[in-house]
């Protein structure tokens, strides 16, 4: 899938056990690095945790 700056999305799951984000939290795409499958997100909660799509992190359109 391709993501572009400004797309809204919701967290399905993350493998980061140290984050306070939870499934359903929403955010806005800041940048997508397709070569590395890294999705940089500005979460509404203030977090800037990036999603590692090849390592088990999962999002869906909001």
mmCIF file as Biopython writes it, N, C-alpha, C and O atoms, coordinates in Angstrom:
data_model
#
loop_
_atom_site.group_PDB
_atom_site.id
_atom_site.type_symbol
_atom_site.label_atom_id
_atom_site.label_alt_id
_atom_site.label_comp_id
_atom_site.label_asym_id
_atom_site.label_entity_id
_atom_site.label_seq_id
_atom_site.pdbx_PDB_ins_code
_atom_site.Cartn_x
_atom_site.Cartn_y
_atom_site.Cartn_z
_atom_site.occupancy
_atom_site.B_iso_or_equiv
_atom_site.auth_seq_id
_atom_site.auth_asym_id
_atom_site.pdbx_PDB_model_num
ATOM 1   N N  . UNK A ? 1  ? 0.850   -1.190 0.000  1.0 0.0 1  A 1 
ATOM 2   C CA . UNK A ? 1  ? 0.000   0.000  0.000  1.0 0.0 1  A 1 
ATOM 3   C C  . UNK A ? 1  ? 0.888   1.243  0.000  1.0 0.0 1  A 1 
ATOM 4   O O  . UNK A ? 1  ? 2.011   1.214  0.503  1.0 0.0 1  A 1 
ATOM 5   N N  . UNK A ? 2  ? 0.382   2.314  -0.559 1.0 0.0 2  A 1 
ATOM 6   C CA . UNK A ? 2  ? 1.100   3.579  -0.602 1.0 0.0 2  A 1 
ATOM 7   C C  . UNK A ? 2  ? 0.404   4.585  0.304  1.0 0.0 2  A 1 
ATOM 8   O O  . UNK A ? 2  ? -0.824  4.664  0.341  1.0 0.0 2  A 1 
ATOM 9   N N  . UNK A ? 3  ? 1.196   5.339  1.022  1.0 0.0 3  A 1 
ATOM 10  C CA . UNK A ? 3  ? 0.678   6.372  1.911  1.0 0.0 3  A 1 
ATOM 11  C C  . UNK A ? 3  ? 1.252   7.705  1.462  1.0 0.0 3  A 1 
ATOM 12  O O  . UNK A ? 3  ? 2.391   7.776  1.001  1.0 0.0 3  A 1 
ATOM 13  N N  . UNK A ? 4  ? 0.452   8.769  1.599  1.0 0.0 4  A 1 
ATOM 14  C CA . UNK A ? 4  ? 0.957   10.095 1.254  1.0 0.0 4  A 1 
ATOM 15  C C  . UNK A ? 4  ? 0.736   11.047 2.422  1.0 0.0 4  A 1 
ATOM 16  O O  . UNK A ? 4  ? -0.149  10.854 3.256  1.0 0.0 4  A 1 
ATOM 17  N N  . UNK A ? 5  ? 1.564   12.071 2.452  1.0 0.0 5  A 1 
ATOM 18  C CA . UNK A ? 5  ? 1.491   13.063 3.519  1.0 0.0 5  A 1 
ATOM 19  C C  . UNK A ? 5  ? 0.055   13.565 3.665  1.0 0.0 5  A 1 
ATOM 20  O O  . UNK A ? 5  ? -0.596  13.924 2.684  1.0 0.0 5  A 1 
ATOM 21  N N  . UNK A ? 6  ? -0.419  13.582 4.896  1.0 0.0 6  A 1 
ATOM 22  C CA . UNK A ? 6  ? -1.765  14.080 5.173  1.0 0.0 6  A 1 
ATOM 23  C C  . UNK A ? 6  ? -2.817  12.996 5.297  1.0 0.0 6  A 1 
ATOM 24  O O  . UNK A ? 6  ? -3.913  13.254 5.796  1.0 0.0 6  A 1 
ATOM 25  N N  . UNK A ? 7  ? -2.500  11.766 4.845  1.0 0.0 7  A 1 
ATOM 26  C CA . UNK A ? 7  ? -3.450  10.671 5.002  1.0 0.0 7  A 1 
ATOM 27  C C  . UNK A ? 7  ? -3.732  10.443 6.487  1.0 0.0 7  A 1 
ATOM 28  O O  . UNK A ? 7  ? -2.829  10.506 7.321  1.0 0.0 7  A 1 
ATOM 29  N N  . UNK A ? 8  ? -4.990  10.179 6.795  1.0 0.0 8  A 1 
ATOM 30  C CA . UNK A ? 8  ? -5.373  9.858  8.172  1.0 0.0 8  A 1 
ATOM 31  C C  . UNK A ? 8  ? -5.416  8.344  8.317  1.0 0.0 8  A 1 
ATOM 32  O O  . UNK A ? 8  ? -5.874  7.634  7.422  1.0 0.0 8  A 1 
ATOM 33  N N  . UNK A ? 9  ? -4.926  7.856  9.468  1.0 0.0 9  A 1 
ATOM 34  C CA . UNK A ? 9  ? -4.940  6.425  9.698  1.0 0.0 9  A 1 
ATOM 35  C C  . UNK A ? 9  ? -5.168  6.123  11.164 1.0 0.0 9  A 1 
ATOM 36  O O  . UNK A ? 9  ? -5.095  7.000  12.025 1.0 0.0 9  A 1 
ATOM 37  N N  . UNK A ? 10 ? -5.447  4.853  11.421 1.0 0.0 10 A 1 
ATOM 38  C CA . UNK A ? 10 ? -5.670  4.377  12.782 1.0 0.0 10 A 1 
ATOM 39  C C  . UNK A ? 10 ? -4.763  3.184  13.032 1.0 0.0 10 A 1 
ATOM 40  O O  . UNK A ? 10 ? -4.502  2.388  12.131 1.0 0.0 10 A 1 
ATOM 41  N N  . UNK A ? 11 ? -4.293  3.071  14.248 1.0 0.0 11 A 1 
ATOM 42  C CA . UNK A ? 11 ? -3.428  1.964  14.631 1.0 0.0 11 A 1 
ATOM 43  C C  . UNK A ? 11 ? -4.241  0.681  14.781 1.0 0.0 11 A 1 
ATOM 44  O O  . UNK A ? 11 ? -5.281  0.665  15.440 1.0 0.0 11 A 1 
ATOM 45  N N  . UNK A ? 12 ? -3.756  -0.384 14.167 1.0 0.0 12 A 1 
ATOM 46  C CA . UNK A ? 12 ? -4.328  -1.708 14.364 1.0 0.0 12 A 1 
ATOM 47  C C  . UNK A ? 12 ? -3.510  -2.417 15.431 1.0 0.0 12 A 1 
ATOM 48  O O  . UNK A ? 12 ? -4.063  -2.939 16.399 1.0 0.0 12 A 1 
ATOM 49  N N  . UNK A ? 13 ? -2.178  -2.435 15.253 1.0 0.0 13 A 1 
ATOM 50  C CA . UNK A ? 13 ? -1.293  -3.025 16.252 1.0 0.0 13 A 1 
ATOM 51  C C  . UNK A ? 13 ? 0.130   -2.534 16.035 1.0 0.0 13 A 1 
ATOM 52  O O  . UNK A ? 13 ? 0.503   -2.131 14.934 1.0 0.0 13 A 1 
ATOM 53  N N  . UNK A ? 14 ? 0.918   -2.573 17.103 1.0 0.0 14 A 1 
ATOM 54  C CA . UNK A ? 14 ? 2.335   -2.253 17.021 1.0 0.0 14 A 1 
ATOM 55  C C  . UNK A ? 14 ? 3.114   -3.267 17.848 1.0 0.0 14 A 1 
ATOM 56  O O  . UNK A ? 14 ? 2.618   -3.794 18.844 1.0 0.0 14 A 1 
ATOM 57  N N  . UNK A ? 15 ? 4.330   -3.525 17.418 1.0 0.0 15 A 1 
ATOM 58  C CA . UNK A ? 15 ? 5.192   -4.449 18.155 1.0 0.0 15 A 1 
ATOM 59  C C  . UNK A ? 15 ? 6.014   -3.708 19.208 1.0 0.0 15 A 1 
ATOM 60  O O  . UNK A ? 15 ? 6.773   -4.335 19.947 1.0 0.0 15 A 1 
ATOM 61  N N  . UNK A ? 16 ? 5.873   -2.383 19.288 1.0 0.0 16 A 1 
ATOM 62  C CA . UNK A ? 16 ? 6.598   -1.590 20.283 1.0 0.0 16 A 1 
ATOM 63  C C  . UNK A ? 16 ? 5.860   -1.689 21.619 1.0 0.0 16 A 1 
ATOM 64  O O  . UNK A ? 16 ? 4.781   -1.120 21.783 1.0 0.0 16 A 1 
ATOM 65  N N  . UNK A ? 17 ? 6.438   -2.400 22.548 1.0 0.0 17 A 1 
ATOM 66  C CA . UNK A ? 17 ? 5.784   -2.622 23.846 1.0 0.0 17 A 1 
ATOM 67  C C  . UNK A ? 17 ? 5.968   -1.453 24.811 1.0 0.0 17 A 1 
ATOM 68  O O  . UNK A ? 17 ? 5.416   -1.465 25.912 1.0 0.0 17 A 1 
ATOM 69  N N  . UNK A ? 18 ? 6.748   -0.434 24.403 1.0 0.0 18 A 1 
ATOM 70  C CA . UNK A ? 18 ? 7.020   0.693  25.282 1.0 0.0 18 A 1 
ATOM 71  C C  . UNK A ? 18 ? 6.150   1.911  24.973 1.0 0.0 18 A 1 
ATOM 72  O O  . UNK A ? 18 ? 6.202   2.909  25.691 1.0 0.0 18 A 1 
ATOM 73  N N  . UNK A ? 19 ? 5.360   1.832  23.918 1.0 0.0 19 A 1 
ATOM 74  C CA . UNK A ? 19 ? 4.517   2.964  23.549 1.0 0.0 19 A 1 
ATOM 75  C C  . UNK A ? 19 ? 3.212   2.952  24.330 1.0 0.0 19 A 1 
ATOM 76  O O  . UNK A ? 19 ? 2.745   1.906  24.781 1.0 0.0 19 A 1 
ATOM 77  N N  . UNK A ? 20 ? 2.638   4.131  24.478 1.0 0.0 20 A 1 
ATOM 78  C CA . UNK A ? 20 ? 1.319   4.237  25.110 1.0 0.0 20 A 1 
ATOM 79  C C  . UNK A ? 20 ? 0.205   4.219  24.070 1.0 0.0 20 A 1 
ATOM 80  O O  . UNK A ? 20 ? -0.973  4.271  24.424 1.0 0.0 20 A 1 
ATOM 81  N N  . UNK A ? 21 ? 0.568   4.145  22.784 1.0 0.0 21 A 1 
ATOM 82  C CA . UNK A ? 21 ? -0.452  4.045  21.742 1.0 0.0 21 A 1 
ATOM 83  C C  . UNK A ? 21 ? -1.207  2.740  21.885 1.0 0.0 21 A 1 
ATOM 84  O O  . UNK A ? 21 ? -0.651  1.722  22.299 1.0 0.0 21 A 1 
ATOM 85  N N  . UNK A ? 22 ? -2.490  2.786  21.534 1.0 0.0 22 A 1 
ATOM 86  C CA . UNK A ? 22 ? -3.314  1.579  21.606 1.0 0.0 22 A 1 
ATOM 87  C C  . UNK A ? 22 ? -4.134  1.455  20.329 1.0 0.0 22 A 1 
ATOM 88  O O  . UNK A ? 22 ? -4.351  2.449  19.635 1.0 0.0 22 A 1 
ATOM 89  N N  . UNK A ? 23 ? -4.592  0.247  20.010 1.0 0.0 23 A 1 
ATOM 90  C CA . UNK A ? 23 ? -5.394  0.058  18.803 1.0 0.0 23 A 1 
ATOM 91  C C  . UNK A ? 23 ? -6.552  1.060  18.748 1.0 0.0 23 A 1 
ATOM 92  O O  . UNK A ? 23 ? -7.251  1.289  19.735 1.0 0.0 23 A 1 
ATOM 93  N N  . UNK A ? 24 ? -6.727  1.646  17.566 1.0 0.0 24 A 1 
ATOM 94  C CA . UNK A ? 24 ? -7.783  2.637  17.369 1.0 0.0 24 A 1 
ATOM 95  C C  . UNK A ? 24 ? -7.280  4.059  17.434 1.0 0.0 24 A 1 
ATOM 96  O O  . UNK A ? 24 ? -7.950  4.968  16.941 1.0 0.0 24 A 1 
ATOM 97  N N  . UNK A ? 25 ? -6.098  4.285  18.039 1.0 0.0 25 A 1 
ATOM 98  C CA . UNK A ? 25 ? -5.549  5.642  18.070 1.0 0.0 25 A 1 
ATOM 99  C C  . UNK A ? 25 ? -5.327  6.118  16.641 1.0 0.0 25 A 1 
ATOM 100 O O  . UNK A ? 25 ? -4.944  5.336  15.771 1.0 0.0 25 A 1 
ATOM 101 N N  . UNK A ? 26 ? -5.570  7.404  16.406 1.0 0.0 26 A 1 
ATOM 102 C CA . UNK A ? 26 ? -5.481  7.953  15.062 1.0 0.0 26 A 1 
ATOM 103 C C  . UNK A ? 26 ? -4.325  8.938  14.925 1.0 0.0 26 A 1 
ATOM 104 O O  . UNK A ? 26 ? -3.870  9.537  15.900 1.0 0.0 26 A 1 
ATOM 105 N N  . UNK A ? 27 ? -3.867  9.084  13.684 1.0 0.0 27 A 1 
ATOM 106 C CA . UNK A ? 27 ? -2.784  10.010 13.401 1.0 0.0 27 A 1 
ATOM 107 C C  . UNK A ? 27 ? -2.766  10.398 11.932 1.0 0.0 27 A 1 
ATOM 108 O O  . UNK A ? 27 ? -3.593  9.948  11.139 1.0 0.0 27 A 1 
ATOM 109 N N  . UNK A ? 28 ? -1.799  11.248 11.590 1.0 0.0 28 A 1 
ATOM 110 C CA . UNK A ? 28 ? -1.653  11.771 10.236 1.0 0.0 28 A 1 
ATOM 111 C C  . UNK A ? 28 ? -0.280  11.396 9.706  1.0 0.0 28 A 1 
ATOM 112 O O  . UNK A ? 28 ? 0.727   11.547 10.397 1.0 0.0 28 A 1 
ATOM 113 N N  . UNK A ? 29 ? -0.248  10.906 8.477  1.0 0.0 29 A 1 
ATOM 114 C CA . UNK A ? 29 ? 1.016   10.532 7.846  1.0 0.0 29 A 1 
ATOM 115 C C  . UNK A ? 29 ? 1.856   11.782 7.614  1.0 0.0 29 A 1 
ATOM 116 O O  . UNK A ? 29 ? 1.386   12.768 7.046  1.0 0.0 29 A 1 
ATOM 117 N N  . UNK A ? 30 ? 3.117   11.724 8.067  1.0 0.0 30 A 1 
ATOM 118 C CA . UNK A ? 30 ? 4.072   12.794 7.804  1.0 0.0 30 A 1 
ATOM 119 C C  . UNK A ? 30 ? 4.930   12.446 6.597  1.0 0.0 30 A 1 
ATOM 120 O O  . UNK A ? 30 ? 5.249   13.312 5.783  1.0 0.0 30 A 1 
ATOM 121 N N  . UNK A ? 31 ? 5.307   11.158 6.484  1.0 0.0 31 A 1 
ATOM 122 C CA . UNK A ? 31 ? 6.175   10.722 5.385  1.0 0.0 31 A 1 
ATOM 123 C C  . UNK A ? 31 ? 6.119   9.202  5.319  1.0 0.0 31 A 1 
ATOM 124 O O  . UNK A ? 31 ? 5.935   8.535  6.336  1.0 0.0 31 A 1 
ATOM 125 N N  . UNK A ? 32 ? 6.282   8.657  4.109  1.0 0.0 32 A 1 
ATOM 126 C CA . UNK A ? 32 ? 6.333   7.218  3.921  1.0 0.0 32 A 1 
ATOM 127 C C  . UNK A ? 32 ? 7.588   6.872  3.151  1.0 0.0 32 A 1 
ATOM 128 O O  . UNK A ? 32 ? 7.791   7.350  2.036  1.0 0.0 32 A 1 
ATOM 129 N N  . UNK A ? 33 ? 8.429   6.045  3.739  1.0 0.0 33 A 1 
ATOM 130 C CA . UNK A ? 33 ? 9.641   5.565  3.083  1.0 0.0 33 A 1 
ATOM 131 C C  . UNK A ? 33 ? 9.337   4.158  2.567  1.0 0.0 33 A 1 
ATOM 132 O O  . UNK A ? 33 ? 9.457   3.177  3.300  1.0 0.0 33 A 1 
ATOM 133 N N  . UNK A ? 34 ? 8.945   4.077  1.303  1.0 0.0 34 A 1 
ATOM 134 C CA . UNK A ? 34 ? 8.528   2.796  0.720  1.0 0.0 34 A 1 
ATOM 135 C C  . UNK A ? 34 ? 9.676   1.799  0.666  1.0 0.0 34 A 1 
ATOM 136 O O  . UNK A ? 34 ? 9.453   0.601  0.837  1.0 0.0 34 A 1 
ATOM 137 N N  . UNK A ? 35 ? 10.894  2.265  0.434  1.0 0.0 35 A 1 
ATOM 138 C CA . UNK A ? 35 ? 12.039  1.365  0.345  1.0 0.0 35 A 1 
ATOM 139 C C  . UNK A ? 35 ? 12.312  0.631  1.640  1.0 0.0 35 A 1 
ATOM 140 O O  . UNK A ? 35 ? 12.750  -0.520 1.628  1.0 0.0 35 A 1 
ATOM 141 N N  . UNK A ? 36 ? 12.054  1.294  2.765  1.0 0.0 36 A 1 
ATOM 142 C CA . UNK A ? 36 ? 12.278  0.687  4.073  1.0 0.0 36 A 1 
ATOM 143 C C  . UNK A ? 36 ? 10.980  0.263  4.751  1.0 0.0 36 A 1 
ATOM 144 O O  . UNK A ? 36 ? 11.010  -0.330 5.829  1.0 0.0 36 A 1 
ATOM 145 N N  . UNK A ? 37 ? 9.847   0.561  4.133  1.0 0.0 37 A 1 
ATOM 146 C CA . UNK A ? 37 ? 8.524   0.284  4.709  1.0 0.0 37 A 1 
ATOM 147 C C  . UNK A ? 37 ? 8.357   0.916  6.087  1.0 0.0 37 A 1 
ATOM 148 O O  . UNK A ? 37 ? 7.847   0.297  7.022  1.0 0.0 37 A 1 
ATOM 149 N N  . UNK A ? 38 ? 8.806   2.175  6.182  1.0 0.0 38 A 1 
ATOM 150 C CA . UNK A ? 38 ? 8.653   2.924  7.426  1.0 0.0 38 A 1 
ATOM 151 C C  . UNK A ? 38 ? 7.661   4.053  7.197  1.0 0.0 38 A 1 
ATOM 152 O O  . UNK A ? 38 ? 7.809   4.853  6.273  1.0 0.0 38 A 1 
ATOM 153 N N  . UNK A ? 39 ? 6.659   4.103  8.044  1.0 0.0 39 A 1 
ATOM 154 C CA . UNK A ? 39 ? 5.614   5.101  7.966  1.0 0.0 39 A 1 
ATOM 155 C C  . UNK A ? 39 ? 5.771   6.059  9.143  1.0 0.0 39 A 1 
ATOM 156 O O  . UNK A ? 39 ? 5.602   5.664  10.297 1.0 0.0 39 A 1 
ATOM 157 N N  . UNK A ? 40 ? 6.090   7.305  8.851  1.0 0.0 40 A 1 
ATOM 158 C CA . UNK A ? 40 ? 6.282   8.322  9.887  1.0 0.0 40 A 1 
ATOM 159 C C  . UNK A ? 40 ? 4.932   8.979  10.151 1.0 0.0 40 A 1 
ATOM 160 O O  . UNK A ? 40 ? 4.293   9.497  9.236  1.0 0.0 40 A 1 
ATOM 161 N N  . UNK A ? 41 ? 4.508   8.951  11.404 1.0 0.0 41 A 1 
ATOM 162 C CA . UNK A ? 41 ? 3.153   9.378  11.769 1.0 0.0 41 A 1 
ATOM 163 C C  . UNK A ? 41 ? 3.191   10.416 12.887 1.0 0.0 41 A 1 
ATOM 164 O O  . UNK A ? 41 ? 3.963   10.290 13.837 1.0 0.0 41 A 1 
ATOM 165 N N  . UNK A ? 42 ? 2.358   11.437 12.764 1.0 0.0 42 A 1 
ATOM 166 C CA . UNK A ? 42 ? 2.102   12.378 13.858 1.0 0.0 42 A 1 
ATOM 167 C C  . UNK A ? 42 ? 0.789   11.925 14.487 1.0 0.0 42 A 1 
ATOM 168 O O  . UNK A ? 42 ? -0.291  12.212 13.971 1.0 0.0 42 A 1 
ATOM 169 N N  . UNK A ? 43 ? 0.893   11.218 15.597 1.0 0.0 43 A 1 
ATOM 170 C CA . UNK A ? 43 ? -0.295  10.696 16.268 1.0 0.0 43 A 1 
ATOM 171 C C  . UNK A ? 43 ? -1.022  11.814 16.995 1.0 0.0 43 A 1 
ATOM 172 O O  . UNK A ? 43 ? -0.389  12.737 17.508 1.0 0.0 43 A 1 
ATOM 173 N N  . UNK A ? 44 ? -2.350  11.738 17.041 1.0 0.0 44 A 1 
ATOM 174 C CA . UNK A ? 44 ? -3.162  12.765 17.687 1.0 0.0 44 A 1 
ATOM 175 C C  . UNK A ? 44 ? -2.811  12.916 19.166 1.0 0.0 44 A 1 
ATOM 176 O O  . UNK A ? 44 ? -3.028  13.978 19.750 1.0 0.0 44 A 1 
ATOM 177 N N  . UNK A ? 45 ? -2.273  11.866 19.770 1.0 0.0 45 A 1 
ATOM 178 C CA . UNK A ? 45 ? -1.903  11.884 21.188 1.0 0.0 45 A 1 
ATOM 179 C C  . UNK A ? 45 ? -0.621  12.678 21.435 1.0 0.0 45 A 1 
ATOM 180 O O  . UNK A ? 45 ? -0.269  12.946 22.584 1.0 0.0 45 A 1 
ATOM 181 N N  . UNK A ? 46 ? 0.080   13.057 20.358 1.0 0.0 46 A 1 
ATOM 182 C CA . UNK A ? 46 ? 1.342   13.769 20.492 1.0 0.0 46 A 1 
ATOM 183 C C  . UNK A ? 46 ? 2.554   12.891 20.216 1.0 0.0 46 A 1 
ATOM 184 O O  . UNK A ? 46 ? 3.663   13.402 20.054 1.0 0.0 46 A 1 
ATOM 185 N N  . UNK A ? 47 ? 2.360   11.593 20.159 1.0 0.0 47 A 1 
ATOM 186 C CA . UNK A ? 47 ? 3.446   10.662 19.849 1.0 0.0 47 A 1 
ATOM 187 C C  . UNK A ? 47 ? 3.870   10.822 18.392 1.0 0.0 47 A 1 
ATOM 188 O O  . UNK A ? 47 ? 3.062   11.188 17.538 1.0 0.0 47 A 1 
ATOM 189 N N  . UNK A ? 48 ? 5.134   10.546 18.117 1.0 0.0 48 A 1 
ATOM 190 C CA . UNK A ? 48 ? 5.634   10.559 16.739 1.0 0.0 48 A 1 
ATOM 191 C C  . UNK A ? 48 ? 6.198   9.188  16.375 1.0 0.0 48 A 1 
ATOM 192 O O  . UNK A ? 48 ? 7.050   9.077  15.493 1.0 0.0 48 A 1 
ATOM 193 N N  . UNK A ? 49 ? 5.726   8.160  17.047 1.0 0.0 49 A 1 
ATOM 194 C CA . UNK A ? 49 ? 6.204   6.801  16.786 1.0 0.0 49 A 1 
ATOM 195 C C  . UNK A ? 49 ? 5.988   6.431  15.323 1.0 0.0 49 A 1 
ATOM 196 O O  . UNK A ? 49 ? 4.883   6.555  14.795 1.0 0.0 49 A 1 
ATOM 197 N N  . UNK A ? 50 ? 7.059   5.976  14.678 1.0 0.0 50 A 1 
ATOM 198 C CA . UNK A ? 50 ? 6.984   5.512  13.294 1.0 0.0 50 A 1 
ATOM 199 C C  . UNK A ? 50 ? 6.556   4.054  13.258 1.0 0.0 50 A 1 
ATOM 200 O O  . UNK A ? 50 ? 6.856   3.289  14.175 1.0 0.0 50 A 1 
ATOM 201 N N  . UNK A ? 51 ? 5.859   3.674  12.207 1.0 0.0 51 A 1 
ATOM 202 C CA . UNK A ? 51 ? 5.403   2.306  12.041 1.0 0.0 51 A 1 
ATOM 203 C C  . UNK A ? 51 ? 6.372   1.540  11.149 1.0 0.0 51 A 1 
ATOM 204 O O  . UNK A ? 51 ? 6.687   1.979  10.043 1.0 0.0 51 A 1 
ATOM 205 N N  . UNK A ? 52 ? 6.834   0.412  11.626 1.0 0.0 52 A 1 
ATOM 206 C CA . UNK A ? 52 ? 7.724   -0.459 10.861 1.0 0.0 52 A 1 
ATOM 207 C C  . UNK A ? 52 ? 6.849   -1.547 10.239 1.0 0.0 52 A 1 
ATOM 208 O O  . UNK A ? 52 ? 6.618   -2.596 10.840 1.0 0.0 52 A 1 
ATOM 209 N N  . UNK A ? 53 ? 6.373   -1.283 9.041  1.0 0.0 53 A 1 
ATOM 210 C CA . UNK A ? 53 ? 5.354   -2.126 8.424  1.0 0.0 53 A 1 
ATOM 211 C C  . UNK A ? 53 ? 5.843   -3.536 8.110  1.0 0.0 53 A 1 
ATOM 212 O O  . UNK A ? 53 ? 5.034   -4.462 8.057  1.0 0.0 53 A 1 
ATOM 213 N N  . UNK A ? 54 ? 7.151   -3.724 7.901  1.0 0.0 54 A 1 
ATOM 214 C CA . UNK A ? 54 ? 7.683   -5.063 7.639  1.0 0.0 54 A 1 
ATOM 215 C C  . UNK A ? 54 ? 8.003   -5.820 8.923  1.0 0.0 54 A 1 
ATOM 216 O O  . UNK A ? 54 ? 8.382   -6.990 8.878  1.0 0.0 54 A 1 
ATOM 217 N N  . UNK A ? 55 ? 7.850   -5.148 10.075 1.0 0.0 55 A 1 
ATOM 218 C CA . UNK A ? 55 ? 8.174   -5.784 11.341 1.0 0.0 55 A 1 
ATOM 219 C C  . UNK A ? 55 ? 6.960   -6.027 12.224 1.0 0.0 55 A 1 
ATOM 220 O O  . UNK A ? 55 ? 7.100   -6.252 13.426 1.0 0.0 55 A 1 
ATOM 221 N N  . UNK A ? 56 ? 5.775   -5.984 11.639 1.0 0.0 56 A 1 
ATOM 222 C CA . UNK A ? 56 ? 4.572   -6.343 12.395 1.0 0.0 56 A 1 
ATOM 223 C C  . UNK A ? 56 ? 3.671   -5.195 12.783 1.0 0.0 56 A 1 
ATOM 224 O O  . UNK A ? 56 ? 2.565   -5.432 13.269 1.0 0.0 56 A 1 
ATOM 225 N N  . UNK A ? 57 ? 4.103   -3.942 12.585 1.0 0.0 57 A 1 
ATOM 226 C CA . UNK A ? 57 ? 3.213   -2.821 12.879 1.0 0.0 57 A 1 
ATOM 227 C C  . UNK A ? 57 ? 2.150   -2.762 11.782 1.0 0.0 57 A 1 
ATOM 228 O O  . UNK A ? 57 ? 2.421   -3.036 10.613 1.0 0.0 57 A 1 
ATOM 229 N N  . UNK A ? 58 ? 0.944   -2.400 12.189 1.0 0.0 58 A 1 
ATOM 230 C CA . UNK A ? 58 ? -0.178  -2.413 11.236 1.0 0.0 58 A 1 
ATOM 231 C C  . UNK A ? 58 ? -1.102  -1.235 11.475 1.0 0.0 58 A 1 
ATOM 232 O O  . UNK A ? 58 ? -1.446  -0.924 12.615 1.0 0.0 58 A 1 
ATOM 233 N N  . UNK A ? 59 ? -1.507  -0.574 10.383 1.0 0.0 59 A 1 
ATOM 234 C CA . UNK A ? 59 ? -2.437  0.549  10.432 1.0 0.0 59 A 1 
ATOM 235 C C  . UNK A ? 59 ? -3.543  0.331  9.397  1.0 0.0 59 A 1 
ATOM 236 O O  . UNK A ? 59 ? -3.436  -0.523 8.517  1.0 0.0 59 A 1 
ATOM 237 N N  . UNK A ? 60 ? -4.595  1.119  9.528  1.0 0.0 60 A 1 
ATOM 238 C CA . UNK A ? 60 ? -5.697  1.089  8.560  1.0 0.0 60 A 1 
ATOM 239 C C  . UNK A ? 60 ? -6.142  2.521  8.330  1.0 0.0 60 A 1 
ATOM 240 O O  . UNK A ? 60 ? -5.856  3.396  9.148  1.0 0.0 60 A 1 
ATOM 241 N N  . UNK A ? 61 ? -6.836  2.774  7.233  1.0 0.0 61 A 1 
ATOM 242 C CA . UNK A ? 61 ? -7.370  4.126  7.024  1.0 0.0 61 A 1 
ATOM 243 C C  . UNK A ? 61 ? -8.326  4.499  8.161  1.0 0.0 61 A 1 
ATOM 244 O O  . UNK A ? 61 ? -9.079  3.656  8.650  1.0 0.0 61 A 1 
ATOM 245 N N  . UNK A ? 62 ? -8.287  5.760  8.572  1.0 0.0 62 A 1 
ATOM 246 C CA . UNK A ? 62 ? -9.177  6.221  9.644  1.0 0.0 62 A 1 
ATOM 247 C C  . UNK A ? 62 ? -10.500 6.679  9.085  1.0 0.0 62 A 1 
ATOM 248 O O  . UNK A ? 62 ? -11.377 7.101  9.840  1.0 0.0 62 A 1 
#
